[in-house]
Amino acid sequence: MFSNIDNATRVQLHMVQFTHEGMLRLGQFIQDAARRLGLPLTRIKESMADTMYVVPPGGRLVFLFSVPELEADVHVELPKKFWRYADAAPVSPDAPDATDATEPPDADTAAAAKNERAARGFAA
């Protein structure tokens, strides 16, 4: 299915933050899948829980899950422009030292980013 799935890193929902467009895309997928498969929205959401992976190269966020009622495996890909690690500082795509969203921040980097956001008056 994925050429690099063996190199994928499993991530939890609390570890990522979606852009507005990313949330819209995921919501649309869930609605479309529920309609096409004839299942309730909650069943699709339950199936997707705890099934996220970051797949190199490029840092695609992939939901890889099974729908037992249909005996089918499903995957949904979300390019990295639609998500980032939750503890990462907001990054401008034009910044020369922009952190690659495929790399999780270490504890020191996350703490420094949190302090910098607080100093600027943003919520920590």
N, C-alpha and C positions, 0 to 999 in steps of 0.2 A: 504494500500500500504506500508506504513512505520509504524512500531510499535511506533516510537518515533517522528512522524511528529508533534505532538502537542507540543513537547519540542524543536522543531527546531527553529533556529534563522535565520531570513532573513538577507542576506548580499548583498551589492551592488558590482558591478564589480570593482569599484575603491578601494574597501576595501581589495581585495585579489591579490596575485601575484602567478602566476603559474610557476612551474619548466618547463624546456625545454620539458621534457617527458610529463608533464601535458598538455602543449600546443599542442604537437603532438597528444595526445590521443583525446583531444576535437576537433581538426581539423579533425581527421580521423572520429570521430563520425558524425560530421556535414556533411562531404562528403558522408559517407555511408547512413545516414538517408535521405539526399536529393535524392540520387540515388534510394534507396528502395521505398521511398514514392512518387517519381516522382515530387518533388517540387524543386524550385531553392534554391541554397545555402543561398541566402539572406532571404528567407522565414523562413528557419530553424533558422538562426541567430536572426531574428526579434522575433520569437517565444520564443527563449531562453533568451532574454533580460529581466533583472530584475526578474529572477526566481530562484535565488540561495539561498540555505539554508544550514546551518551547522547543521547536525543531530547527536545528541549524541546517544550512546557513540561512541567514536573513531574519532569524528570530520570529518566524511565524508562530502564533499561538494556535494550537490545534486542540479541539475537543474530539476525543476518540472514544466512542461509547457504543454499547449494544442495546438493542431494543428486543428483549426476549420474546415478546408477543409476536414479533415478525421474523424472528430468527435472523436478524440482520445487524451488521455493524455499520455505524454511521460516523463520518468525520466531517468536521466543520473547521475551516481555516480562517484565521483573522490576521492579516498582515500587521507588522509591528507599528505601522503608523496609526493603528486604532487602539493601541494599548501601551502600557508601560508598567514597570514594577512599582508597586504602591509606595515604597519608601524612597524612590528616586526623586530627586528634585526636578521640577519642571525644566525641560530642556528645549531651547530654541533650535530648530533644525539648521539655522544659519550659524550657530555658535561654533567656532573652530575647535573647541574642546568638548563638544557634546558627547555625553556618555552614550555608548551603544546600548539600546534598550534590551539587548539580548543578554547582557551581563547584569546579574543581580548586584545591588550595592552591598559592600561589606558594612559591618556595624559602624565603623568610624566614619565612613562616607555618608551613611544614612543619618547619623547623629549630627554631622557637620551641616548637612543639607537642611535638617530640621531646625537647627539653631539659626541658620541663615534666613530661612523662611520666617521664623519668629522675629528676628531682628528687622525684617522688612515689613512686619505687621500682618503677615499672613498667618492663618491658622496652622498650628503645628501638626 
